Amino acid sequence: MQLSPDIFSFFSELEQHNNRDWFEAHKPEFNALETSVKQFGEALKDQLNQHDSIDRFKLFRIYRDVRFSKDKTPYKTHFGLTWHRTKPELRGDH
């Protein structure tokens, strides 16, 4: 599975128009891209599970926590993903 180049175009535009009005107007486009990234993350999790024991996959929110940040723009201009391994006692490595 491959990620769409449209992701980079979307984030490039968001970087230039990082405000609520622009994001709300383009939210359907974002939702479609987010869905494709979730599918990519799940497919990669399945591939990783062939060699390891991956418990779950997480896609971080696009909303920036501006309370303690110097960067007060409301939206992140990237997708953040992480995969969590199964706890050692549940992996069956013993």
C-alpha angles and dihedrals in degrees: 000000000000133000117241119250085225087080091068092046091050094050092045089056092044090052089058095041103033099163138108097253094054093044094049090051090052099037095111089056090048092049091053091049091046090053091052091049090050090052090048090050093050092047090050090048089055090050091048090050089064088069104022141017110264114185101189147346125225132197113200122229121262093225113100119222098232097178096095100015129104087213105076097182108126099225135051114235096219142047117251119206134178136179122208122210120226111263111271094247090056097046096078092231093134 
